[in-house]
Amino acid sequence: MATGTREGKMVTVLSIDGGGIRGIIPGTLLGFLESKLQELDGPNARIADYFDIVAGTSTGGLVTAMLTAPDKDNRPMYAAKDITDFYIEHCPKIFPQNGYNNLVSSMTCMIGAVMGPKYDGKYLRSLINRLLGNLTLKETLTNVIIPSFDIKLLQLVIFNTNDAKLNDLKNARLADVCIGTSAAPIFLPAHYFETEDAEGNTRCFDLIDGGVAANNPTMMAISQILKEILMQNTDSNDTQPMECSKKMLVLSLGTGEAKHEEKYTAATASTWGLLNWLYDFGATPLLDVFGDASSDMGENLTGEAASVDIATRENLERLVEIGKELLKKPVSRVNLDTGMFEEVKDEGTNEEALAHFAQLLVEERKFRQNQ
């Protein structure tokens, strides 16, 4: 791992959920976190310098690539503060709004659910290919984990840097990985590509959005850590029981979710046919069921802010404000019995929690540098 896990006291993990245009929300939080790292460790500090693993699904996979892909100077291609501007500039072109009223738009999308994806994905593919070019997974500045789902094999595919370094057939282009993990059913077309090794062997991928099977990639990151610990024990011929001697420092960022009272009931769903599950008066129930994720820092959203693709200037700017408001709110956690976020007393605001998290990251990095 790029930051030297073996010499450190902790394994540091960043996880970013999926959610289309709502990627602006974790982008805003990461911009604040990186500003705190820079206050403590200098203006050149970047997110990738402090995390052993950055994991992201769907739009979170794109943010992961932006933070970890190297530029010509072998530094991160994007600073975290640039993510918001990136979304505001490009989302209206990725998800062009037709300008119709809600009824016509709903009817158009219902027809699209039968005839093809709502958006052709051409701008997104062109944009990602232009930004990432032929950079591959093994070139990322720290270990990344980006899940997608192979519809030909009907199985989850987990792209990660460590595997890519060991196997050329797993060393896909970052652009292909990002397009694949972002290919949300109904909204964007599936993505096909191949990888090839030095012997001419090839592997095919038929991918859709990783969120259908793994919208919260935190557990995949933790599984990867445990896998590496097991491999280290095996390589050292250690006959003692495997034990994780390091703590994990994990930041899991959500992209918000629709308020629970606005979701679906069994009475309503019992009357649905195929089209209703795909699209129901502006909502996408089947995707919501697969894609609803828990995170350490999230937000209940209503109206257009809860959508993944209403990329009007007004809605995008509202999402920026939601991210800023979230920083000022008290720390909250999910009640596993109710699924609702509840305020945690005496832990301050999210802003204060991220500032403390930045301090821990800087201390860990300095500890490693002094080994």
N, C-alpha and C positions, 0 to 999 in steps of 0.2 A: 504494500500500500504506500501511496506517495508520501504520507507524512510520518512513516516509520512506526507502525503500530507496535512492533516487537519491543522497541525501546521505551514506549510510553507507558503511562500509568492507566490510561483510558483509551477505549476505542471510540472515536467520534463519528456520529452518523447524522446525516441530514436526509429527511424524507419529504417529498413533495407530491401531494395527491393530484389526481386529474380533475378536470372541470372546465375545459374550453377557455372562453374569455375570462373566466374567473381566476385564471393563473395570475392576473393582476394582483390579487390579494396577497398570496405568498411572495410575489415579487416585491410588493411594498414592504412587507415584513423583513425580507432578506436585505433590501436596501438599507433599512434601519440597522440591522445586525452588522452589516459590513461597515457602516459608518462608525459604529462603536469599536469594531476591530481596528479601524484606521486611527481612531483617537488613541487607542492603547498601544498600537504596534506600527504606526506610520502610514502615510497616504497610499502606499503601494499594496497594502494588505488586501487580499481577495478571499472570498468564501472557500475556494478550492484549496487554499494553503492550510486550512484548519480542520478539514474533515477527511477522515480515512475513507468513508463511503458517502457518495451522494446518490440517492435513489429517487426515481421519479416515474410516474405513470402518466400516459397521455400528455396533456399540456405540461404536467410536471416533468415528463421526460424531455420535452423541449427545453424547459428551464434548466434542467440538469446539464444538457449539452451546452447551453449558452455559458454556464458557469465554469465548465470543465474543459471545453475544447480549447486547444492551444492556438494562439495567433502566431505570426511570423517570429515573434520574440520569445516564444514558448511561455507566454503568460495567458491567463484566461481571456477568451475572446470578448467577453462582456463583463463589465462591472455590474454588481447587483442593482445599482441605482438606475441602470439603463434598461432594465427589464420592462418597467412600466411604460416608458416611451416606445419601446419595441411593440408592445401589445396595442397601444393606442394608434400607432402608425399603421400596423399591418392587419389587425383583426377585421377592420371594415372591408378589406380586400379579400381576406380569407373567407369571411362570412358576409358577403354582400347582402344588404337589406333591400328587398324589392319595393318597399315604399307602399305596399298595399295595406289596407286596414286589417285588423286582427282576424276577422272572419275569412277574408279571402286568403290571407297568409296561412291560416290553419287548414283551409281546404287544399291549398297548393301543397303543403307539406304532407297531408294525408295521401294525396295522389302520388307524391314522391316516395312515400313509404312503400308503395306498390311498384312504381315504375323505375325507381333508382334513387341514389342518394340526393339529399337536399342541395348539396354543393358539389361542384365538379372536382375540387381539390387542386386545380391546376396552379393557382397562385401559391398555395402552401408548398406544393412540391417544388416549384421553381425557386421560391424564396429559400427553403431549407437547403436545396442543392447548391444554390449560389453562396450561401453563408458557410456551409460545412465542406463543400467540395468532396474531395476523396479522403478526408480524414477518417480514420477507422477507430473502432473501440479501444484498441490497445494503445492509442496515442493520447487518451485523456490524461489530464494532469493529476487526477486522483482516481481511485476506483469508482466506477459508476455501475449502477444496476438499473436497467430499464426493461420492464416486462412488456410483452405483447402476447397476442393470442393467434395461433396458427389454425385457420379454419379448415385447412385440408387434413391436418392431423388431429384436430379438435383437442389441442393441448396448449397449455401455457408455455411460452418461450421466454426465458430470462436471459437477456443480453447483459454481460458484465465484463469489465476490463480484464480481470484476472483470467477468466476462461479464454478470452480473445488472445491473450499473450501465449497461451499454451496450445491453441488449436486454431489454425488459419480459417477453418470452416466456420468458426464462431466469431471471427474477426470481421464483422460486417461494417460497412460504411456507417458512420454516425447519422448521415442524412437518411439512409434507408431505415435505420432503427427509429428515428424520430417520426418519420412519415408513417411507419407501421404502427407505432404505439399510439399515434394520434388519430388513426382511421376509425372514428366512432361510427358504428352502424347507424344507418339512416342519414347521418350528416355528411360523411365523407367516404369515398370509395376505398375498398381494401387495397393493400399494397403488396405487389409481388417483386421479389428480387432473388438473386443467387449469390453465393459466395464460392470461392475457388481456392484450393491450396496449391502448393508448389508442384505436386504430382498430377495436377489436372483434375482432381476429384472435386465435385460440386455438391452444394447443398441448396435446396430450394426453400423459400419461405413464402407463405401466403397469409399475410398478417392483417389483423384488425386491432382496434383499440385494446390495450392491455387492461383497461378498466373493467372489461366484462368479466375478468377473473381475478384481478388483483389491483383494486383502485388505491389501496393503502399499501405502499411498498415497504413500509417499515419492517414488517416481519420477514420479508425476503432479505433485507439487509442484515438483520440479526441472524438469519439462517446461514447466510454467507460467512459471517464471522465465525459461527460455531463450526462450519465446515472447514474453514482454514485452521482453526484450533485443532480439530481432529486430524487433519493432514500433518500438522506440525508434530503432533504426538506420534503419529505413525512413522514419519520420517526419522524421528529421533529414537525409534524402537523403545519408547517409554512403555513399560509394562504396568505403570500405575494407572488407576482410573482417571479418565479425562476430567479435567477441572478447568473452568474458566477463571483465571486469576485476575483478570482485568475488569474494571467497571466499564459500562457503556454509557456514553454521554450522547443522548439522542434528542434531536429536534425534529418533530413531525408536524408539518404544516399542511393544513387543509385549505380548500378553496371555497369553503362555505357550503351550506346545504339548505334546501328549502325547509322552512319552519315545519315542525312535525305535525301541527294541526292542519296543514294544507296538503298532506300526503293522502294516501288512498286507504279505503276501508274494504274489508272482506265483502260487505254487502254490495259495494259498488263494483269491485273487481269480479264478483261472481257472475255479473251480466256481460262481461267483456268477451269479445271475440278477438281474432288475430289483430285486426286493425286497431282496436282500442288499446291493446297491450303495446303496440308500436307507437301509437300517437293518440292522445286523448285531450282534446281542447287545449293545445299548446304545450302539454306535458308529454314526457316519454317514459311511461311507467316501467317498461322492461329494462331500459337503460338505468333508471333510477334504482331499481331493485339490485342490479348487478353493481352499480357504481357507487352506491352510498357507502362512504368510508368514515371511520373515526380518526381523529387526529388530536394532538395535544393542544393545538391552537386553531380553532375554527370559528365560524360565525353563522348564525341563522339568517337566511336571506328571504326576501319576499319579492313578488312581482318580477319585473324584467331582470333585476339583479340576480335572481336565482337561475336564469337561463344559462346555457353554455354557448349561445350563438347570437344573441341580440346585440350586435356590435355597432350600435349607434354611438355617436360621440357622447351623448348625454349619459348613456348607460355605462360606458367605459369609464368616464370621469366619476360616476357614482361609485363604481367599484374601487377606484383609487381612494375615494373618501372613506369607504367602508374599511379598507385596509388601515388607513390612518386612525379611524375611530377605534378599531380593534386594538391598536397599540395602547390607547388610553384606558381601555376597559380593565377591570380586575381580572386576575388570573382565574380561569375556570377549567373544570375537567368534566368529562362525560360520566354521568351516573349510569353504570352498566345495567341497572334494572329498568331505567326509564328511557335511556338513549338521549337524554337531554343534558346540555351543558349547564353546570351549576357553579356558582362563584365559590372560590376557595378563600376563606378568611385569612387575613394577616399574611398574604403572600404578595401584596402590592399589585401593580398593573402589569400587563403584558410587556410594556415598554421596559419597565424595571427588570422583569424576568429575563428579557433578551439582553439587556445590558450586563446582567450578572452572568448570563450564558457566555457572552463575549469574553468576559474576564476569565472564565474557566478555560475557554478555548486558547486564549493567549498564554495562560499559565502552562497549559499542557504542551503547547508548541515550544515554548522556551525551555521547558524541562527536557524535551527531546533534543533540542539543539545543543544543550549543555552536556549531553551524554558522551 
